[in-house]
Amino acid sequence: MQFMTLWAAGVAALALTVPVRALADEDLGRHEYQSKCAVCHGAAGKGDGYLAAYLTIKPPSLTRLKKNNGGRFPFERVIQVVDGRKEVRTHGTREMPVWGAMYGGEVPKASEKSGQKQPDENLVRERIDALVNFVSQLQE
């Protein structure tokens, strides 16, 4: 478990070093996938990432989502898995998924009511949409 904690901290630190706005739209999805998904799902999305061998439940291939959904890529379902509305046990709890606060918004903005920092929803949505579009291109 200590390995997973160190790995998650390393991924989070690396992900935060790349300015999102500096990436072209087509590269943002690839970056999101490679920095947050590929370690388990593999570079090509086949469920063969280097951490897959350490997991109790093997990560599924993401290349068959379209085939398993009657020939249509399930955009909304995949978005819900990424943003936490559809819980996936191996991703962790919604309070602390494998990727931590990455899709809770790295760029905080002050909340007018409480003064607390809140996620920049536009940035979060941009990252999720780019990631899901990238996964849709991995289909067999």
N, C-alpha and C positions, 0 to 999 in steps of 0.2 A: 504494500500500500504506500510505503514511503516513496518508492519509485514513481508511482502514479502522481503523487503530490508534487514531486520535483519536476516531473514531466509537464504537468499542467501549469506550474509556475513558469517554466521555460517557454512554453507555447504562448502564454499570455504576454510575457515580456517581449517576445519576438513580434507578436501580432501588433503590439502597441507601438513598435518602432517604425512601422510603415504607415506613412500618412495616407489615409483613405482617399482624400481628394486628389492626391498626386497620381493615383492609378487610373488608367483609362478604363472606361466602362467594361470593355471586354476582358481586361486583366483583373478587375476587381473580383469577379466570381472565381477565377482560377486561384487568386491569392487567398480568398476566404476558404476555398476547399482545401488547398494545400496546407494552410496553416492550422486548420481546425478539424478537418475530416479525414485527410489522407493517412494519418498515422494509424487509424483503425480500418477505414474502408479501402485503403490502397490508392496509389496514384491514379489508377484507371477506374477506380470505383468498384472493384471486384471483391471487396471484403478481405483483402490480403495485405493490409497495412502491417508495418513491422510490430505494432503492439497487439495485433490480432491474436498472436500465439499466447499472450498473457491473459487474455480475457476468458471468463467462464462461458460466455455466450459469444459465438462467432459472429462478427459483424456481417450483415447481409451484403450481397452485391447490390450496388445502386444502379447497375446497368440494365436491370430487368424491370424497373418500375413501370415503364411504358407497356412492356409486353404483358406484365401481370395485371394491368389495368385496361384490358381490352384495346390496346393499341394507342391509348391516349396517355400522355404524361400527366400524372396527378399533381399539378402545380399546387393547388390549395392544400392538399394533405401534406405535401413535403414542406410547405411554408409553415404549417401548424406544428410539424415535428421540430423544425428549426427554432421557431419562436416560443415553443413550450406549451402551446395550447393542446397538442396531442403528445402525451407523455410516452417516452420510450425508456423502459427500465434501464437499459445499458447506458443511456445518456446521463443518468443521474436525476436527482430531484430537480424540480423547477427552480428552487432557491439556489442551487449550486450545480448546474449541469457541467459536464466535462469541460466545456470551454469557459466556465466561469461567467463573468459579466459581459463577455464579448458582444452578445446580442441584446444586452440591456443598455448599451450605448456608451461608447468610450468618451464621447464629447459631451460633458455635462452642461446643463444650463440651469440657472437659478430658478427655482419655483417661486412664483410671485406670492403664493399663499404662505408657504412654510419657510421659505428661505433655503430649503434643502436642495441639493443638486438632483436633477432629474435627467433621464436619458434624452438625447436628441433623437426624437422619434423618426425624423426624416433620414438621418444617418443610419439608424438601425434598419429601417425599411429598405434603404438603398443596398446595404450589405446583404440582407437576407434575400432580396430579389436577385441580386447578382449571383449569389451562391446557388440558389434554386435554378436559375437559368443555366448556370454552368453544369449542374448535375443533369439537367434535361438534355444536355449535349453529349453525355456519357452513355446514352442508351444504345443497346445492341440493335 
